[in-house]
Amino acid sequence: MNNLADILKAAPYPGRGIAIGTTPDALHGVILYFIMGRSEGSRNRVFVEDSDGTLSTRVFDGSAAKGDPSLTLYNAVKYDSGAVIVSNGTQTDDLFANDEPISHTLARWDYEGDDLCTPRISGLLSPTGEAILSILKASNGSGSLSTRHYFEYPRTAGEARFISTYDGDNANPKAFRGEPLRIETPLDVDEIWDALNADTKVALYIAKFPLGGTQWNYDTVLTHIRNRHKSI
């Protein structure tokens, strides 16, 4: 299996990334999410965790706020006893609110409407450890049509899958290609944070969710957050 830190060191700009997997002892599911930014506005953000465990992106310095907030400010992670939802955009709330297959909800969504046609990436972790990852991206790299890709993975001890918005090229970002990468489940927040490009990294979240029927509430989830800027 690949090591996520090694992948990130070799990819200056993967953009935003999601990994979902299981700890080596198979007792916990793991969610990883990070954001990066090439512009000053994109880098002017932090992760904030609310009292119910919701993870959101917030503006760090309001006087320097730039860009389209609908593409940069959103709930990234939400969970209850039934599922954990993680995504790189406002589709998080839609996925969380609808009791239907993830493919049905995302059929209403397309890639992001920016100049790069940024893909929408989303993930779901079930209480039994199964994972779903999805990427919505522009057909043939541009145009008005989306292609929608869904990947389902069983609970496998010590294993995770990783997907990002871009292929890692900082100068000319292209949409992630192929299946999510099979990796060792990332658990060391410092290792991953240090592996992200120092100039463009913004924030990192890694959380462990107990599997096997335990209720997922704020007291049972172990969370680690790193922010480029001091948290608000």
C-alpha positions as CSV (number, residue, x, y, z in Angstrom):
1,M,0.0,0.0,0.0
2,N,1.0,3.6,-0.6
3,N,1.9,6.0,2.2
4,L,-0.1,9.2,2.1
5,A,2.7,11.4,3.3
6,D,4.9,10.2,0.5
7,I,2.1,10.9,-2.1
8,L,1.6,14.4,-0.8
9,K,5.4,15.2,-0.7
10,A,5.5,14.3,-4.4
11,A,2.3,16.4,-5.3
12,P,2.8,20.1,-4.7
13,Y,-0.9,20.9,-5.2
14,P,-3.5,18.2,-4.8
15,G,-6.0,20.9,-3.8
16,R,-8.5,19.4,-1.4
17,G,-8.3,15.7,-0.3
18,I,-10.4,13.1,1.4
19,A,-9.2,9.8,2.9
20,I,-11.5,7.2,4.5
21,G,-10.3,4.0,6.2
22,T,-10.0,1.8,9.2
23,T,-7.5,1.6,12.0
24,P,-5.1,-1.4,12.1
25,D,-7.1,-2.9,15.0
26,A,-10.3,-2.4,13.0
27,L,-12.0,-0.7,15.9
28,H,-12.2,2.8,14.4
29,G,-13.1,4.4,11.1
30,V,-10.9,7.3,10.1
31,I,-11.8,10.4,8.2
32,L,-9.1,12.7,6.8
33,Y,-9.8,16.0,5.0
34,F,-7.5,18.8,4.0
35,I,-7.7,22.0,2.0
36,M,-5.0,24.0,0.2
37,G,-5.0,27.3,-1.6
38,R,-3.0,28.9,-4.4
39,S,-4.6,32.4,-3.9
40,E,-4.4,34.6,-0.8
41,G,-8.2,34.4,-0.5
42,S,-8.2,30.6,-0.5
43,R,-5.4,30.6,2.1
44,N,-7.3,33.0,4.4
45,R,-9.3,30.2,6.0
46,V,-9.3,27.9,9.0
47,F,-11.1,24.8,10.1
48,V,-13.5,25.3,13.0
49,E,-15.2,22.4,14.9
50,D,-18.6,23.2,16.4
51,S,-20.0,21.7,19.6
52,D,-21.9,19.0,17.7
53,G,-18.7,17.9,15.8
54,T,-19.5,19.7,12.6
55,L,-16.4,20.8,10.8
56,S,-16.6,24.0,8.8
57,T,-14.3,26.4,6.9
58,R,-14.3,29.9,8.1
59,V,-12.6,33.2,7.1
60,F,-9.6,33.9,9.2
61,D,-9.1,37.6,8.5
62,G,-12.4,39.3,7.6
63,S,-10.7,42.4,6.2
64,A,-8.9,40.2,3.7
65,A,-11.8,38.1,2.5
66,K,-11.8,37.5,-1.2
67,G,-13.4,35.2,-3.8
68,D,-16.7,33.4,-4.0
69,P,-17.8,32.4,-0.5
70,S,-20.1,29.7,-1.9
71,L,-17.0,27.8,-3.1
72,T,-14.7,28.4,-0.1
73,L,-17.0,28.5,3.0
74,Y,-19.0,25.4,3.8
75,N,-19.6,22.5,6.2
76,A,-16.9,19.9,5.4
77,V,-17.9,17.2,7.9
78,K,-21.2,16.3,9.6
79,Y,-22.2,13.2,11.4
80,D,-24.8,11.5,13.5
81,S,-25.3,7.9,14.6
82,G,-26.0,6.8,11.1
83,A,-23.1,8.1,9.0
84,V,-20.2,10.5,8.6
85,I,-20.4,12.8,5.6
86,V,-17.3,14.6,4.3
87,S,-17.0,16.8,1.2
88,N,-15.2,19.7,-0.4
89,G,-18.3,21.9,-0.7
90,T,-21.9,22.7,0.2
91,Q,-23.0,19.3,-1.0
92,T,-22.2,18.1,2.6
93,D,-25.4,19.5,3.9
94,D,-27.5,18.0,1.1
95,L,-25.9,14.6,1.6
96,F,-26.4,14.8,5.3
97,A,-30.1,15.9,5.1
98,N,-31.3,13.2,2.6
99,D,-31.9,9.6,3.6
100,E,-31.1,8.2,0.2
101,P,-28.1,6.7,-1.7
102,I,-25.3,9.1,-2.1
103,S,-25.5,8.7,-5.9
104,H,-29.1,9.9,-5.8
105,T,-28.2,13.1,-3.9
106,L,-25.2,13.9,-6.0
107,A,-27.1,13.4,-9.2
108,R,-28.4,16.9,-8.5
109,W,-24.9,18.4,-8.3
110,D,-22.2,19.2,-10.8
111,Y,-18.5,20.1,-10.6
112,E,-17.7,23.5,-9.1
113,G,-18.3,26.5,-11.4
114,D,-14.8,28.0,-11.2
115,D,-12.3,28.6,-13.9
116,L,-10.6,25.2,-13.2
117,C,-13.9,23.3,-13.3
118,T,-12.8,22.0,-9.8
119,P,-14.3,18.5,-9.1
120,R,-16.6,17.9,-6.2
121,I,-15.3,15.2,-4.0
122,S,-17.4,13.5,-1.3
123,G,-17.3,10.6,1.1
124,L,-19.4,8.6,3.5
125,L,-18.3,6.3,6.4
126,S,-20.9,3.9,7.8
127,P,-21.1,2.8,11.4
128,T,-19.9,-0.7,10.3
129,G,-16.8,0.7,8.5
130,E,-17.8,0.6,4.9
131,A,-16.8,3.6,2.8
132,I,-18.0,5.4,-0.3
133,L,-16.0,8.0,-2.2
134,S,-17.3,10.1,-5.1
135,I,-15.9,12.6,-7.6
136,L,-18.0,14.8,-9.9
137,K,-15.9,16.3,-12.7
138,A,-16.3,18.1,-16.0
139,S,-16.8,15.8,-19.0
140,N,-13.6,15.8,-21.1
141,G,-12.1,18.4,-18.8
142,S,-14.4,21.2,-19.7
143,G,-17.9,22.1,-20.9
144,S,-21.2,22.0,-19.1
145,L,-21.6,18.3,-18.4
146,S,-20.5,16.3,-15.4
147,T,-19.3,12.8,-15.1
148,R,-20.1,11.1,-11.8
149,H,-17.9,8.4,-10.3
150,Y,-18.7,6.4,-7.2
151,F,-16.5,3.9,-5.4
152,E,-17.5,1.6,-2.5
153,Y,-15.0,-0.1,-0.2
154,P,-15.4,-2.7,2.6
155,R,-14.1,-2.3,6.1
156,T,-10.4,-3.4,5.9
157,A,-8.1,-3.2,8.9
158,G,-5.2,-0.7,8.4
159,E,-6.4,0.3,4.9
160,A,-7.9,3.6,3.5
161,R,-8.7,5.1,0.2
162,F,-7.6,8.6,-0.9
163,I,-9.0,11.0,-3.5
164,S,-8.2,14.7,-4.2
165,T,-9.6,17.4,-6.5
166,Y,-6.4,17.8,-8.5
167,D,-3.5,15.7,-9.8
168,G,-0.9,17.5,-7.8
169,D,0.5,19.9,-10.5
170,N,0.7,23.4,-9.0
171,A,1.3,25.2,-12.3
172,N,-1.4,23.6,-14.3
173,P,-3.9,21.7,-12.0
174,K,-5.9,18.9,-13.7
175,A,-8.7,16.9,-12.2
176,F,-7.9,13.7,-10.3
177,R,-7.8,10.7,-12.5
178,G,-8.5,7.1,-11.9
179,E,-9.7,5.3,-8.8
180,P,-9.0,6.5,-5.3
181,L,-5.6,5.4,-4.2
182,R,-5.2,2.5,-1.8
183,I,-3.1,3.7,1.2
184,E,-2.2,2.9,4.7
185,T,-4.7,4.4,7.0
186,P,-3.3,7.9,8.0
187,L,-3.2,8.4,11.7
188,D,-0.3,10.8,12.4
189,V,-1.6,14.3,11.9
190,D,1.9,15.9,12.2
191,E,3.3,13.6,9.5
192,I,0.5,14.5,7.1
193,W,0.6,18.2,7.9
194,D,4.4,18.3,7.4
195,A,4.0,16.5,4.0
196,L,1.6,19.1,2.6
197,N,3.3,21.8,0.6
198,A,4.2,24.6,3.0
199,D,3.3,27.4,0.6
200,T,-0.2,26.2,-0.2
201,K,-1.5,24.2,2.7
202,V,-4.4,25.7,4.7
203,A,-5.9,23.2,7.1
204,L,-6.0,19.5,8.0
205,Y,-8.6,17.4,9.9
206,I,-8.2,13.7,11.0
207,A,-10.8,12.0,13.2
208,K,-11.4,8.5,14.6
209,F,-14.9,7.2,14.9
210,P,-15.6,4.0,16.9
211,L,-17.1,1.2,14.9
212,G,-19.4,-1.6,15.8
213,G,-22.7,0.1,16.8
214,T,-21.3,2.7,19.2
215,Q,-23.3,6.0,18.9
216,W,-21.3,8.6,17.2
217,N,-21.6,11.7,19.4
218,Y,-19.0,14.4,20.2
219,D,-17.7,12.5,23.2
220,T,-16.8,9.3,21.3
221,V,-14.9,10.9,18.4
222,L,-11.2,11.8,18.6
223,T,-10.4,14.8,16.5
224,H,-7.1,16.5,15.4
225,I,-7.0,19.8,13.5
226,R,-4.1,21.8,12.1
227,N,-4.6,25.3,10.7
228,R,-2.2,27.4,8.8
229,H,-3.5,30.4,10.8
230,K,-4.2,30.5,14.5
231,S,-7.7,29.0,15.0
232,I,-10.6,31.4,15.8
